[in-house]
Amino acid sequence: MKKSIVVAVADNQVIGKDNDLIWKLPKDLKHFKETTSGHHIIMGRKTFESMGKPLPNRTSVVITRQKDYTVPEGHHVVHSLEEAFSLCEQKDLEKVFVLGGAEIYKMALPLVDELIITEVKESFEGDAYFPKIDRQEWKEVSRTFHPKDDKNPHDMYFVYYQKIV
Ligand SMILES: NC(=O)c1ccc[n+]([C@@H]2O[C@H](COP(=O)([O-])OP(=O)(O)OC[C@H]3O[C@@H](n4cnc5c(N)ncnc54)[C@H](OP(=O)(O)O)[C@@H]3O)[C@@H](O)[C@H]2O)c1
């Protein structure tokens, strides 16, 4: 089972503020939707709650330490990242996506095979960060530039990295 992190990161590694996203980039949302639709998505309880409800067409796997936490039918609660991965392995999934937030990315980075990163070409004030990646461990396999336009206020790159084994 291929494990991928999907994240949008600012130039200063910021990914969020006050348990919310900072930027509005519909082009990135479309890319995110195309990437993750139909798949299982693993996330921390705070990221899950920041979305308000489970994302359509995806199965949410929510990580929490709370033993009595519940999610809508068809989605899952687990108590560690390892449990999230093993639940997906048991379902014989071809791939799974880790959606954050900061706490979960930090734990997942050493364990995943692929990084799907949207680089937002701006620095922002925030309180949640994605770790700097080690270029000895990650090989950039593709990078596409998406210049800002009327609806997308920041330049971005969609970048794919594969783990160097
Ligand atoms: N830019 C992006 O691509 C992106 C993507 C996702 C999220 N974000 C942003 O990231 C921020 C949220 O990140 P965050 O780090 O505050 O929260 P988070 O990683 O989404 O969730 C943290 C929660 O996960 C649970 N958890 C963490 N480690 C655990 C472990 N070892 N075992 C069991 N449960 C564990 C705990 O839940 P309990 O407290 O319930 O026990 C913890 O409070 C928000 O600002 C969000 O908008 C950005």
The ligand as a MOL file (V3000), in Angstrom:
LIG
                    3D

  0  0  0     0  0            999 V3000
M  V30 BEGIN CTAB
M  V30 COUNTS 48 52 0 0 0
M  V30 BEGIN ATOM
M  V30 1 N -1.8980 23.3910 4.6860 0
M  V30 2 C -2.2880 22.1290 4.7590 0
M  V30 3 O -2.1250 21.3640 3.7950 0
M  V30 4 C -2.9400 21.6110 6.0150 0
M  V30 5 C -3.4420 20.3030 6.0450 0
M  V30 6 C -4.0190 19.8400 7.2390 0
M  V30 7 C -4.0860 20.6720 8.3460 0
M  V30 8 N -3.5910 21.9240 8.2630 0 CHG=1
M  V30 9 C -3.6310 22.8300 9.4270 0
M  V30 10 O -2.9380 22.2140 10.5200 0
M  V30 11 C -3.4910 22.7070 11.7370 0
M  V30 12 C -3.8710 21.5340 12.6150 0
M  V30 13 O -2.7070 20.7990 12.9740 0
M  V30 14 P -2.4560 20.3300 14.4830 0
M  V30 15 O -1.0770 19.8000 14.5750 0
M  V30 16 O -2.8630 21.4410 15.4000 0 CHG=-1
M  V30 17 O -3.5500 19.1830 14.6920 0
M  V30 18 P -3.7530 17.7480 13.9900 0
M  V30 19 O -2.4370 17.1340 13.6870 0
M  V30 20 O -4.7580 17.8620 12.9160 0
M  V30 21 O -4.4880 16.9500 15.1640 0
M  V30 22 C -3.8630 16.8300 16.4250 0
M  V30 23 C -4.6500 15.8170 17.2420 0
M  V30 24 O -4.3990 14.4980 16.7490 0
M  V30 25 C -4.4330 13.5800 17.8260 0
M  V30 26 N -3.1130 12.9880 17.9650 0
M  V30 27 C -1.9000 13.5370 17.7220 0
M  V30 28 N -0.9060 12.6600 17.9840 0
M  V30 29 C -1.5050 11.5270 18.4120 0
M  V30 30 C -1.0220 10.2600 18.8240 0
M  V30 31 N 0.3020 9.9820 18.8850 0
M  V30 32 N -1.9110 9.3200 19.2190 0
M  V30 33 C -3.2420 9.5730 19.1800 0
M  V30 34 N -3.7720 10.7750 18.7780 0
M  V30 35 C -2.9050 11.7240 18.4110 0
M  V30 36 C -4.7950 14.3950 19.0790 0
M  V30 37 O -6.2140 14.3950 19.1420 0
M  V30 38 P -6.9990 14.5160 20.5610 0
M  V30 39 O -6.6470 15.8640 21.1100 0
M  V30 40 O -8.4380 14.3770 20.1940 0
M  V30 41 O -6.4930 13.3800 21.4120 0
M  V30 42 C -4.2680 15.7780 18.7050 0
M  V30 43 O -4.8740 16.8210 19.4400 0
M  V30 44 C -4.6830 23.5770 11.3420 0
M  V30 45 O -4.3030 24.9370 11.2950 0
M  V30 46 C -5.0160 23.0800 9.9530 0
M  V30 47 O -5.7120 24.0540 9.1890 0
M  V30 48 C -3.0300 22.4010 7.1230 0
M  V30 END ATOM
M  V30 BEGIN BOND
M  V30 1 1 1 2
M  V30 2 2 2 3
M  V30 3 1 2 4
M  V30 4 1 4 5
M  V30 5 2 4 48
M  V30 6 2 5 6
M  V30 7 1 6 7
M  V30 8 2 7 8
M  V30 9 1 8 9
M  V30 10 1 8 48
M  V30 11 1 9 10
M  V30 12 1 9 46
M  V30 13 1 10 11
M  V30 14 1 11 12
M  V30 15 1 11 44
M  V30 16 1 12 13
M  V30 17 1 13 14
M  V30 18 2 14 15
M  V30 19 1 14 16
M  V30 20 1 14 17
M  V30 21 1 17 18
M  V30 22 2 18 19
M  V30 23 1 18 20
M  V30 24 1 18 21
M  V30 25 1 21 22
M  V30 26 1 22 23
M  V30 27 1 23 24
M  V30 28 1 23 42
M  V30 29 1 24 25
M  V30 30 1 25 26
M  V30 31 1 25 36
M  V30 32 1 26 27
M  V30 33 1 26 35
M  V30 34 2 27 28
M  V30 35 1 28 29
M  V30 36 1 29 30
M  V30 37 2 29 35
M  V30 38 1 30 31
M  V30 39 2 30 32
M  V30 40 1 32 33
M  V30 41 2 33 34
M  V30 42 1 34 35
M  V30 43 1 36 37
M  V30 44 1 36 42
M  V30 45 1 37 38
M  V30 46 2 38 39
M  V30 47 1 38 40
M  V30 48 1 38 41
M  V30 49 1 42 43
M  V30 50 1 44 45
M  V30 51 1 44 46
M  V30 52 1 46 47
M  V30 END BOND
M  V30 END CTAB
M  END
